[in-house]
């Protein structure tokens, strides 16, 4: 289907979209390069939405729904601004042939940035059509009303959107300054509209990435090296001749895969193939990870905060505190291992993937295949949660690489050991803090040194496994650590924050939910409590004393009300019962120091015999500005809280000198359902403001709040994530 067919009988703003995304992909003519059948310029209204002959509104989003409900929230924003029924809005998401590159679906920016663009596109379309109707009837546009896609000038004059676009060709640019509806005129935004994907997901009708099939599709498994630095010595192809479904072995350098007619055949062949690897050291001694991290070469130094004279102020301080906080590497822990399908045919490749970054992955895979980016098409399908760059991108590259090698469509399904052992990890973090307090119990100085991984190169140079194992050099490096929230927001007289970017190559890293901010806020909020305790101050009162931002103060006061916070210096008198100590802690963040505000209070129980920490109750006050879908926002906040409790109490990537050793749920446990706490959320809705992100913000408060609660319960400071029982017991002795 080409552009002429796509636009046949229609003009300008109107595009008749009568094929599903999947049908488009399967019916595409493979004899020529991929060419979008619709406008793709960022400043063209048609790039973002279209109205079909049947009145459906098709919205094209470069951002994707990762199970977060944005498919529904974005449709609410468009339907409200366009004045059409919610049921008439459909979304195409993450298809590189049909959607504009809006960057990765990351940073909790889908609603904040992606939604704002779609909202403006809808407003531009509504304005263009009402202006046409006004001119046709000879009346001022502001006298018209629009409801459910029908423009009216009194009871006698009515025209539908479909009639407008059938009568007139439009060439409308996207106007970033188009007026939007005032809060009082919105019917859908701010309402808990039910998610459109849930009915099919709970009934089993939904097609996840793992369910997707192509005619004639083969199945492949990649045999991974014994470790990241291992080299392939050889393999015995005869060892799997007995596998009936075997089609081929794909081998290039250290890349080794088996291809079979069935998935079970591929599993058996991968297990049975006799392979010899020569191991080599890749990782440091885990018991000395902090020392290793400090010893790395410093590639750059950033100073995000500098105020006053810190060194003299520390020298004059009556009390001078020092502490080091560390955060272990984590894996993404996707419940379902990655899966992808690729079809390389006549020099171009179509890939179905659950990647959160289809547009950037398009170039990455083109580089692996040695073809132009225009010859690669990525189509997004929902998969297991990714929480950052997990195994989805590597799995997609596996499928494309193998499909190119055998010239047939291929499905690659990772196993649990692939996902846990080979997905990119979040890097270690080390933070040194120092603070001063005067004779009146007031802070005089704050000094913080963050030791974070450095990034290098572009995404097209990211070391995809299909590239590096097949002998293609890749120098790119995603640090997975963002310096934002390294600087504190509290109004201390003397502040110095330094960020040291370290050149590490032991860990293949990437972003993991709340990257950098989680670690940075943990150190800052826990050390703030250390200073409050040294000053004999109540943690909440001290925060309020040094915060002037009214929205920051509002979430703190709100969470204090929710949790019935009682004024007390920390630690409070021990609350002991049956060998269990109980306490509560508080933490605050303004995410990136320029958007969403969150304050969290939580209660913990510490088993003094086993050292196990359990979070029992969580209260969270959340101000993300304009709330699009309250139920969706609560779901994201709750999910982020639960996941981060798991990360803080249980999760740690373990390794020996050669390889990752946490390759299953036994060696890398996560929080279980009986361990999930009671969670109460308060949304501070500000409909007159812009919407900010939700998914990554509340997690940033959890590590510090748990650390502070454990101190409140026991008097010990947990400064190293995860807070494993053996660490707690060692500090209790």
Order of alpha helices (4+ residues) and beta strands (2+ residues): alpha-alpha-beta-beta-alpha-beta-alpha-beta-beta-beta-alpha-alpha-beta-beta-beta-beta-alpha-beta-alpha-beta-alpha-beta-beta-beta-alpha-beta-alpha-beta-alpha-beta-beta-alpha-beta-alpha-alpha-alpha-beta-beta-beta-beta-alpha-beta-alpha-beta-alpha
